[in-house]
Amino acid sequence: MTVALTSRRASDVRVIGLISLAHGSSHFFHMILPPMFPWLKAEFGFSYAELGLLMTIFFVVSCIVQAASGFLVDRIGARPVLFAGVGLLALAALTYSQSNGYAMLVLGAVIAGCGNGIFHPVDYTLINHKISPSNLPYAYSMHGVTGYLGWAAAPAFMVGIAELSDWRIAFLSASCLEALVLLVLWLNRGRLVDNVQARRADSDAQAQASAIS
């Protein structure tokens, strides 16, 4: 009994770590663009209003995708959607790094918004179905904390690299960092499988029980 409990706790810790890593990386990408505004303004002559519009585009797209991605998670499972989201964030930073004008920055913001929008449906699905009930409070706490850490890390990371090299290398480094996160998730993909059929069966059972009561 003790061995089984210890094994279950260890499994929960690993899954919480993976989900928290992914969530932290999504919040990191919330903040990779604003610290680069001075460099982008100097490079292209954009106004701060134009640069600020990029963040509006990012969050509007994120909102739309977040509402839609829940249905996708229910249909195909959380893991492939998670991998797609992390991959899109890496692609967005790569797009930023190669930008030659406003249109490419807008494209990068749209791609980043699509990648960012999947995380909460994915994260909460995995937490609720992969973590034992006794460890759910810790899972949600770590999920929130790593989001804040992602926000805090991005400006220091981006500005530090831009000061040492330039803004394109900073975005390219962010893309490489997210690709590394994707690699870690892929290597641990067996721990991120959620049984779609089982979730549907549980949902149907709960609906029937509610109808009977």
N, C-alpha and C positions, 0 to 999 in steps of 0.2 A: 504493500500500500504506500509506504513512504517512498520507495524507489519510483513508483508510478507517478506520485505527486511531484517529486523532484524533476522527473523527466518532462512532465507537463509544464512545470514552471519554466524550465530551461527552453522548451519550445516556444512558450509565450514570449520570453525575453527576446529570442531571436526574431520572431515575427514583429514584435513591437519595434525592435531596432530597425528592421527593414522598412516598415511603414513610416516610421519617424524620419528616416533618412530621405525617403522620397518626398515626404511632406515638407521637410526643411528645404529641400532643393527647389520645390515649387515657390516657396516664399522668397528664397534667394533670388529667383527670377522676377519677382515683383519689383525688385530694387536694382536690377543691373542697368536699366536705362537711365533713370534720373541722375545718377552721379556722373554720367557721361554727357549731360547737357552742355556744360561749358566747352568741351572738346568738339561736340557736334556743331555747336553754334559757331565756333571759330573755323571749323572745316567747311561748313556749307552756308553759313550766314543766316540760318533759320532764326526766327524769333522764338522766345520762350513760350509764347502762345502756341505756335506750331509744334514745338517739342512736347508741350503739355498735352496736346491733342493726341499724341501717340499713346500716352498712358490711358486716356479716355477710351481709345479704341481697344487697347489691351483689356481693360476691365469690362467693357461692354461685351466683347466677344467671350470673355471668360464667363460672364453671367449667362449668356445664351447657351454656351456649351455645357455649363454645369447643369442647367435644367434638362438638357437633352441627354447627357451622358448617363444619367441614372437609368434610363430605359435601355441603353446599350449594355450597361453592366448587368442588368437583369437578364438580357438575352444571351450574351456570350461569356459572361463572367468578368471578374474584376482584373485578373492578371493581364490579359492582352490589352485591355484599355489602359492599365497602368503603364505598360511598356510603350504603348503608342504615345501617351502623354509625355513621358520622360524623353522619348526620342524627338518629339516635336519641340520641346524646350531647347534641346541641343541644336536642332536645326534652326530655331529662331535666333539664337545667339550667333550661329554661323552666318545667317543672313544679315544680321546687324553688322558683323565684321566686314562683310563684302559690300556694304551699301555705297552706292555712288550718287544717291540723291534721296529725296523725300519718299518717293514711291517704294523704294526698297525698305526703308525704315517702317513704312506703313505695313508692308508685307510681313516684315519681321514681327511687328506688334500683333498682327492677326494670327500668325503661326503660334506665337507665344501664348496668346489668349486661348487658342484651341488646346494647347498643351496644358495650360494651367487649369482649365475648366473641369478637367476630369478628376481632380484629386480628391475632393470631398466625397463624391459618390463612391469612388474606389476605396479610399481609406476607411470610411465608416463601414462599408460592406465587409472588408477584410477584418477589421477590428471585431465587429459583432459576430462573425462566423468562424474566426480562427483563434480568438483569445478566450480562455476560460472565464466564466462570470466573475470569479473572485479577483481576477487581474484586470478587469475592464477599467476601473478607476485609474490605475497606473498607465494603461494604454492611452486613455484619453488625455491624461496629464502630459505624458511624453509627446504625444501628437501636437498638443498646443505649444509646449515649450520649444520644440524644434522649429516650429513655424517662426517664433520670435527670434530664435538664433539665426535662422536664414535671413530674416530682415536685417539683423545687425551685421552679419558677415558680409553681405553683398557690397555696401559702399566701401568698406575697407579694402576688400578684394579688388574691386574694379578700379578705384582711384589709385591704389598702390601700384597696380600693374600699369595703368595708364601713365603714371608719373615716371615709372622706370623705363617704359617703352613708348607705346601710343595707344589710342583708344581702340584701334582695330585688334591689336594683340590682346587687350583686355577682354573684348567680346569673344575672341577666339579661345582664350583661356577659360572663359565661362562655359563655352560649348564643350571643351575637352573635359571640364569638371563634371558636367551633366552626363557626358558619355561614360565617364567612370562610374557614376551612380547607376546608370543603366546596366553596365557590366556587372556590378555587384548584385543588382536585383536579378539579373539573368542567371548568374552563378548560383543563386539561392532560389531559383524559380519554383522548386518543389515545395517550398514552404508557403508559397503565395497562391496555391490552387484553392479556389472556392468551388464547391459543388453546386452548380446552377440548378440542377434538377432537385437536389435536396432542399435548397432554399425555396424553390417554387412549391414543393410539397409542404414545407413548414408553413408557408404563407397561406396555402389553400386550407390547411388544417386549422389554422388560427381563424381564418375567415368563416369556416363552417362552424367552429365552436362559438364564435361571436353571434352567428345567425341563430344557432340553437338556443343560446342563453337569452 
